Amino acid sequence: MMKKRKNPLWKIQEAEIPGPFRVWVGFSGSFMQRLVQQGINNARIQVLQEGFACPETEERKLLGIEDRKHALVREVLIVSVGKQWMFARTVIPRTTLTGEQQQLAQLKDRSLGSVLFKDPTMKRSAFEIACLQPGERWHDKVKQAADCALPDLWARRSLFSVRDKPLLLTEVFLPDIATV
């Protein structure tokens, strides 16, 4: 268990991340492709929830969404047989879901990266990193989704821009990732 955090949430420095997680948290490419590169060929997307909802306050601020406005919110687990690799939450403003980006609202069990990393206009911001500790809201959310007891969790979030339209991706690395 980590000691009480000195830095505010989402202000962790990469050097603070334990070795087995650092390589994953710092990887800016497609997570699913990285799993395949590591020999995990049976990973799949398990959609937990997907629909229009009011994003959290901080998410709205990062995306420039007005209060009480809805966005597409998608939460998934990335799993394979007997393993849980990641919890991911994507928030996509309605204004992003126009033109070719309408396909982002129809991913079903496809990964977000299967669309984003094929788009030559895609840009990704630097990562904000957090250590989520038991009892914190984000940790409790992931614990409920993963349906198991969890230690401290490493997370990152970044803003994507596709054709100058934003979306926010928050990724929480589950303990099984340290075994790869």
C-alpha positions in Angstrom: 0.0 0.0 0.0 1.3 3.4 -0.9 1.8 6.1 1.7 -0.6 9.0 1.7 -0.3 10.8 -1.6 1.8 14.0 -1.6 0.7 15.0 -5.1 -3.0 15.7 -6.0 -4.7 13.1 -8.1 -3.6 13.1 -11.8 -0.3 14.8 -10.9 1.9 11.7 -10.3 5.3 11.8 -12.1 6.2 8.8 -14.3 9.3 8.1 -12.1 6.9 7.3 -9.2 5.3 4.3 -11.0 6.6 0.9 -10.1 8.7 -0.8 -12.8 6.2 -3.5 -14.0 3.6 -0.7 -14.6 5.8 2.0 -15.9 6.3 0.5 -19.4 2.5 0.1 -19.8 1.5 3.5 -18.4 4.1 5.3 -20.6 3.2 3.5 -23.8 1.4 5.9 -26.1 0.3 3.5 -28.8 -2.6 1.1 -29.1 -3.0 -0.9 -25.8 -4.6 -3.8 -27.7 -1.8 -3.9 -30.2 0.7 -3.8 -27.3 -1.0 -6.8 -25.7 -0.7 -8.7 -29.0 3.0 -7.8 -29.2 3.4 -9.3 -25.7 1.8 -12.6 -26.8 -1.8 -11.9 -25.5 -3.8 -12.8 -28.6 -7.2 -13.4 -27.0 -7.9 -10.0 -25.4 -11.4 -8.7 -25.9 -13.5 -5.7 -25.0 -16.2 -6.3 -22.4 -18.6 -3.3 -22.6 -19.8 -2.4 -19.1 -21.9 0.6 -20.0 -22.3 2.8 -23.0 -24.8 5.6 -23.6 -25.3 9.3 -23.3 -24.8 10.7 -19.8 -23.6 13.8 -18.0 -19.8 13.5 -17.7 -18.1 14.2 -14.4 -17.3 17.8 -13.6 -13.6 17.5 -14.3 -14.3 15.6 -17.6 -16.6 18.4 -18.7 -14.0 21.0 -18.0 -11.3 19.1 -19.9 -13.5 18.7 -22.9 -15.2 22.1 -22.8 -18.7 20.6 -22.3 -21.3 22.9 -20.7 -22.9 21.9 -17.4 -25.8 19.5 -17.7 -24.9 18.6 -21.3 -24.6 15.0 -22.2 -21.8 13.1 -23.9 -21.3 9.6 -25.0 -19.8 7.7 -22.0 -18.4 4.2 -22.6 -16.8 2.1 -19.9 -15.1 -1.2 -20.7 -12.9 -3.9 -19.3 -10.2 -5.4 -21.5 -10.0 -9.0 -20.5 -8.8 -12.4 -21.7 -9.3 -15.9 -20.3 -8.8 -15.6 -16.6 -7.2 -12.1 -16.8 -8.4 -8.5 -16.4 -5.9 -6.1 -18.0 -7.6 -2.7 -18.0 -10.6 -0.6 -17.1 -11.2 2.2 -19.6 -13.7 5.1 -19.7 -14.2 7.2 -22.8 -16.1 10.5 -22.8 -17.0 11.8 -26.3 -18.8 15.1 -26.7 -21.8 15.1 -29.0 -20.0 17.6 -31.2 -17.3 15.1 -31.8 -19.8 12.5 -33.1 -20.2 14.0 -36.5 -18.9 13.0 -39.9 -16.6 10.0 -39.9 -16.4 10.1 -36.1 -20.0 8.9 -35.9 -18.5 5.4 -35.9 -17.2 6.1 -32.4 -20.8 5.7 -31.2 -21.0 2.3 -32.7 -17.9 0.5 -31.5 -19.8 -2.3 -29.7 -17.1 -4.7 -28.7 -14.4 -3.2 -30.8 -11.6 -1.2 -29.2 -11.4 2.5 -29.3 -7.9 2.3 -30.6 -9.1 0.3 -33.7 -10.5 3.5 -34.9 -8.3 6.2 -33.4 -4.9 4.8 -34.4 -6.0 4.4 -38.0 -6.9 8.1 -38.4 -4.0 10.2 -39.7 -5.4 13.3 -38.0 -5.3 11.8 -34.5 -3.3 13.6 -31.9 -2.9 12.5 -28.3 -2.0 14.8 -25.4 0.6 14.0 -22.8 -0.5 11.7 -20.1 -1.8 12.7 -16.7 -1.0 9.9 -14.2 -2.7 8.9 -11.0 -2.3 6.3 -8.3 -5.8 5.3 -7.2 -6.0 4.1 -3.7 -8.7 2.1 -2.0 -11.6 4.3 -0.7 -11.2 6.8 -3.5 -14.1 7.2 -5.9 -12.2 6.1 -9.0 -10.7 3.1 -7.3 -14.1 2.1 -5.9 -15.6 2.4 -9.4 -13.0 0.1 -10.9 -13.2 -2.3 -8.0 -16.9 -2.7 -8.6 -16.4 -3.1 -12.4 -13.7 -5.7 -12.0 -15.7 -7.4 -9.2 -12.7 -8.2 -7.0 -10.5 -6.7 -4.3 -7.8 -4.4 -5.7 -4.6 -2.8 -4.4 -3.5 0.6 -5.4 -4.1 1.1 -9.2 -2.2 3.0 -11.7 -4.1 5.2 -14.2 -3.6 7.6 -16.9 -5.8 9.9 -18.9 -5.3 11.8 -22.1 -7.2 13.9 -24.5 -7.4 12.8 -28.1 -8.2 15.0 -31.1 -9.5 13.5 -34.3 -10.1 16.0 -37.1 -9.8 18.7 -34.3 -12.6 17.1 -32.4 -11.9 16.0 -28.8 -12.5 13.0 -26.6 -11.1 11.9 -23.3 -9.8 8.5 -22.4 -9.1 7.4 -18.9 -7.3 4.0 -18.6 -6.8 2.1 -15.3 -4.3 -0.7 -15.3 -5.4 -3.8 -13.4 -2.9 -5.9 -11.5 -2.7 -8.7 -14.1 -0.9 -6.3 -16.4 2.2 -6.5 -14.2 2.5 -10.2 -15.1 3.1 -9.6 -18.8 
